[in-house]
Amino acid sequence: MIPLEYELILSALLLAIGLYGILARKNGIIVLMSIEIVLNAAVLNFVAFSAYKGDPAGGVFALLAIAVAAAEAAVGLAVFLSIYQ
């Protein structure tokens, strides 16, 4: 089993990469991808603590967050396509 510290370090790295992409880039598609990376960092935290505690609630919330992320990506891409068309 992977230690909790390693998962939290990976999550912090993903958060930092995502925040850099949000703050430093001006391309809308890159910003949307960076938002997805930040959301994945949060989901990784939920799954890591869920596995650490042995509670399946974090995994269920992670599935819900992935579904919300898919809907957000679809709506974001539709908005960009309608703007740039």
SEVOTOR-12037 format. One record per atom (N, C-alpha, C): residue number from 1; residue in one letter; x, y, z. Coordinates in nm, 3 decimals, m for minus. Each point is the difference from the previous one (the first is absolute). Layout:
// SEVOTOR-12037
   k r       x       y       z
 NUM A       X       Y       Z
...
***
This chain:
// SEVOTOR-12037
   k r       x       y       z
   1 M   0.084  m0.118   0.000
   1 M  m0.084   0.118   0.000
   1 M   0.089   0.125   0.000
   2 I  m0.040   0.097  m0.075
   2 I   0.076   0.125  m0.010
   2 I  m0.022   0.082   0.127
   3 P   0.106   0.052   0.060
   3 P  m0.018   0.083   0.121
   3 P  m0.081   0.127  m0.030
   4 L  m0.072   0.043   0.100
   4 L  m0.086   0.117  m0.012
   4 L   0.081   0.125  m0.037
   5 E   0.119   0.011   0.052
   5 E   0.082   0.118  m0.027
   5 E   0.032   0.015  m0.148
   6 Y   0.028  m0.113  m0.068
   6 Y   0.031   0.005  m0.142
   6 Y  m0.121   0.048  m0.082
   7 E  m0.117  m0.048   0.038
   7 E  m0.121   0.043  m0.070
   7 E  m0.027   0.148   0.022
   8 L   0.025   0.048   0.121
   8 L  m0.022   0.142   0.029
   8 L   0.102   0.088  m0.071
   9 I   0.123  m0.048  m0.012
   9 I   0.101   0.076  m0.075
   9 I  m0.037   0.008  m0.147
  10 L  m0.046  m0.112  m0.056
  10 L  m0.044   0.001  m0.140
  10 L  m0.118   0.094  m0.020
  11 S  m0.093   0.000   0.094
  11 S  m0.115   0.089  m0.008
  11 S   0.043   0.146   0.009
  12 A   0.096   0.030   0.086
  12 A   0.049   0.137   0.011
  12 A   0.070   0.044  m0.129
  13 L   0.074  m0.091  m0.061
  13 L   0.065   0.031  m0.128
  13 L  m0.103   0.026  m0.110
  14 L  m0.103  m0.082  m0.004
  14 L  m0.107   0.022  m0.098
  14 L  m0.069   0.134   0.023
  15 L  m0.023   0.033   0.126
  15 L  m0.063   0.128   0.032
  15 L   0.088   0.116  m0.044
  16 A   0.130  m0.009   0.025
  16 A   0.091   0.107  m0.039
  16 A   0.007   0.015  m0.152
  17 I   0.005  m0.111  m0.072
  17 I   0.003   0.006  m0.146
  17 I  m0.129   0.061  m0.054
  18 G  m0.112  m0.041   0.059
  18 G  m0.129   0.054  m0.044
  18 G  m0.013   0.149   0.028
  19 L   0.042   0.043   0.117
  19 L  m0.008   0.142   0.034
  19 L   0.092   0.083  m0.090
  20 Y   0.118  m0.055  m0.031
  20 Y   0.089   0.071  m0.093
  20 Y  m0.067   0.015  m0.136
  21 G  m0.063  m0.105  m0.046
  21 G  m0.068   0.007  m0.130
  21 G  m0.116   0.098   0.000
  22 I  m0.071   0.009   0.110
  22 I  m0.113   0.093   0.008
  22 I   0.049   0.144   0.003
  23 L   0.104   0.026   0.078
  23 L   0.045   0.138   0.021
  23 L   0.093   0.051  m0.110
  24 A   0.076  m0.086  m0.064
  24 A   0.102   0.046  m0.093
  24 A  m0.043  m0.007  m0.145
  25 R  m0.097  m0.080  m0.034
  25 R  m0.038  m0.019  m0.140
  25 R  m0.121   0.087  m0.034
  26 K  m0.007   0.037  m0.127
  26 K  m0.113   0.081  m0.045
  26 K  m0.091  m0.076  m0.097
  27 N   0.046  m0.115  m0.048
  27 N  m0.080  m0.081  m0.090
  27 N  m0.113  m0.066   0.079
  28 G  m0.121   0.011  m0.048
  28 G  m0.115  m0.051   0.073
  28 G   0.000  m0.151   0.015
  29 I   0.044  m0.070  m0.102
  29 I   0.004  m0.146   0.007
  29 I   0.102  m0.045   0.105
  30 I   0.115   0.066   0.005
  30 I   0.101  m0.033   0.100
  30 I  m0.052   0.027   0.141
  31 V  m0.074   0.108   0.016
  31 V  m0.057   0.031   0.132
  31 V  m0.101  m0.107   0.040
  32 L  m0.082  m0.046  m0.094
  32 L  m0.095  m0.108   0.032
  32 L   0.073  m0.128   0.038
  33 M   0.107  m0.031  m0.071
  33 M   0.078  m0.119   0.034
  33 M   0.064   0.015   0.138
  34 S   0.043   0.120   0.034
  34 S   0.059   0.024   0.131
  34 S  m0.103  m0.013   0.112
  35 I  m0.121   0.044  m0.027
  35 I  m0.108  m0.017   0.098
  35 I  m0.026  m0.148   0.023
  36 E   0.004  m0.079  m0.105
  36 E  m0.017  m0.145   0.013
  36 E   0.113  m0.061   0.084
  37 I   0.122   0.048  m0.017
  37 I   0.112  m0.051   0.079
  37 I  m0.020   0.032   0.148
  38 V  m0.046   0.121   0.030
  38 V  m0.027   0.036   0.140
  38 V  m0.111  m0.088   0.057
  39 L  m0.102  m0.026  m0.078
  39 L  m0.109  m0.086   0.046
  39 L   0.049  m0.142   0.022
  40 N   0.089  m0.047  m0.086
  40 N   0.057  m0.134   0.019
  40 N   0.086  m0.008   0.125
  41 A   0.068   0.109   0.035
  41 A   0.076   0.003   0.124
  41 A  m0.093  m0.016   0.121
  42 A  m0.113   0.066  m0.005
  42 A  m0.096  m0.012   0.111
  42 A  m0.057  m0.142   0.007
  43 V  m0.030  m0.059  m0.116
  43 V  m0.052  m0.136  m0.003
  43 V   0.103  m0.098   0.053
  44 L   0.126   0.022  m0.033
  44 L   0.106  m0.087   0.052
  44 L   0.008   0.008   0.152
  45 N  m0.020   0.119   0.055
  45 N  m0.004   0.013   0.147
  45 N  m0.116  m0.079   0.060
  46 F  m0.117   0.009  m0.062
  46 F  m0.115  m0.075   0.049
  46 F   0.028  m0.150   0.000
  47 V   0.055  m0.050  m0.110
  47 V   0.026  m0.143  m0.011
  47 V   0.110  m0.042   0.096
  48 A   0.104   0.083   0.016
  48 A   0.110  m0.036   0.090
  48 A  m0.049  m0.010   0.144
  49 F  m0.075   0.098   0.045
  49 F  m0.049  m0.004   0.138
  49 F  m0.106  m0.108   0.019
  50 S  m0.076  m0.027  m0.105
  50 S  m0.098  m0.107   0.007
  50 S   0.068  m0.135   0.018
  51 A   0.109  m0.023  m0.075
  51 A   0.073  m0.125   0.015
  51 A   0.072  m0.006   0.135
  52 Y   0.049   0.113   0.046
  52 Y   0.071   0.004   0.128
  52 Y  m0.093  m0.033   0.117
  53 K  m0.120   0.055  m0.005
  53 K  m0.094  m0.022   0.109
  53 K  m0.082  m0.129  m0.018
  54 G  m0.002  m0.055  m0.123
  54 G  m0.081  m0.118  m0.025
  54 G  m0.147   0.031  m0.017
  55 D  m0.032   0.123  m0.031
  55 D  m0.138   0.045  m0.015
  55 D  m0.029   0.019  m0.149
  56 P  m0.103  m0.063  m0.054
  56 P  m0.027   0.012  m0.144
  56 P  m0.066   0.132  m0.040
  57 A  m0.030   0.088   0.092
  57 A  m0.067   0.125  m0.033
  57 A   0.086   0.089  m0.089
  58 G   0.131   0.000   0.019
  58 G   0.088   0.080  m0.084
  58 G   0.001  m0.047  m0.144
  59 G  m0.006  m0.131  m0.021
  59 G  m0.007  m0.054  m0.135
  59 G  m0.130   0.036  m0.070
  60 V  m0.109  m0.002   0.075
  60 V  m0.130   0.037  m0.056
  60 V   0.000   0.148  m0.039
  61 F   0.056   0.082   0.088
  61 F   0.006   0.143  m0.031
  61 F   0.092   0.026  m0.119
  62 A   0.106  m0.081  m0.014
  62 A   0.090   0.014  m0.115
  62 A  m0.073  m0.033  m0.129
  63 L  m0.082  m0.101   0.000
  63 L  m0.078  m0.033  m0.120
  63 L  m0.095   0.115  m0.036
  64 L  m0.062   0.059   0.100
  64 L  m0.087   0.114  m0.024
  64 L   0.079   0.118  m0.056
  65 A   0.118   0.024   0.053
  65 A   0.083   0.111  m0.048
  65 A   0.047  m0.024  m0.143
  66 I   0.029  m0.124  m0.037
  66 I   0.039  m0.031  m0.137
  66 I  m0.116   0.023  m0.095
  67 A  m0.121  m0.034   0.041
  67 A  m0.117   0.026  m0.083
  67 A  m0.023   0.150  m0.019
  68 V   0.018   0.076   0.106
  68 V  m0.013   0.146  m0.010
  68 V   0.108   0.058  m0.089
  69 A   0.121  m0.054   0.008
  69 A   0.110   0.048  m0.084
  69 A  m0.027  m0.028  m0.147
  70 A  m0.058  m0.115  m0.031
  70 A  m0.033  m0.031  m0.139
  70 A  m0.106   0.095  m0.053
  71 A  m0.100   0.030   0.081
  71 A  m0.103   0.095  m0.042
  71 A   0.057   0.140  m0.017
  72 E   0.089   0.038   0.091
  72 E   0.064   0.133  m0.010
  72 E   0.085   0.011  m0.125
  73 A   0.071  m0.105  m0.034
  73 A   0.083   0.002  m0.120
  73 A  m0.087   0.008  m0.125
  74 A  m0.109  m0.072  m0.002
  74 A  m0.089   0.004  m0.116
  74 A  m0.062   0.139  m0.019
  75 V  m0.045   0.059   0.109
  75 V  m0.060   0.134  m0.009
  75 V   0.107   0.103  m0.038
  76 G   0.118  m0.010   0.058
  76 G   0.108   0.094  m0.032
  76 G   0.041  m0.008  m0.146
  77 L   0.013  m0.120  m0.053
  77 L   0.037  m0.015  m0.140
  77 L  m0.112   0.049  m0.093
  78 A  m0.124  m0.022   0.040
  78 A  m0.111   0.050  m0.082
  78 A   0.000   0.153  m0.004
  79 V   0.028   0.063   0.113
  79 V   0.005   0.145   0.003
  79 V   0.114   0.051  m0.088
  80 F   0.118  m0.062   0.008
  80 F   0.112   0.045  m0.083
  80 F  m0.027  m0.023  m0.147
  81 L  m0.063  m0.110  m0.034
  81 L  m0.032  m0.023  m0.142
  81 L  m0.101   0.101  m0.052
  82 S  m0.096   0.037   0.082
  82 S  m0.098   0.098  m0.044
  82 S   0.059   0.139  m0.010
  83 I   0.099   0.032   0.083
  83 I   0.064   0.131  m0.005
  83 I   0.091   0.010  m0.123
  84 Y   0.079  m0.102  m0.026
  84 Y   0.100   0.006  m0.106
  84 Y  m0.052  m0.041  m0.137
  85 Q  m0.126  m0.034  m0.010
  85 Q  m0.053  m0.042  m0.129
  85 Q  m0.039   0.114  m0.086
***
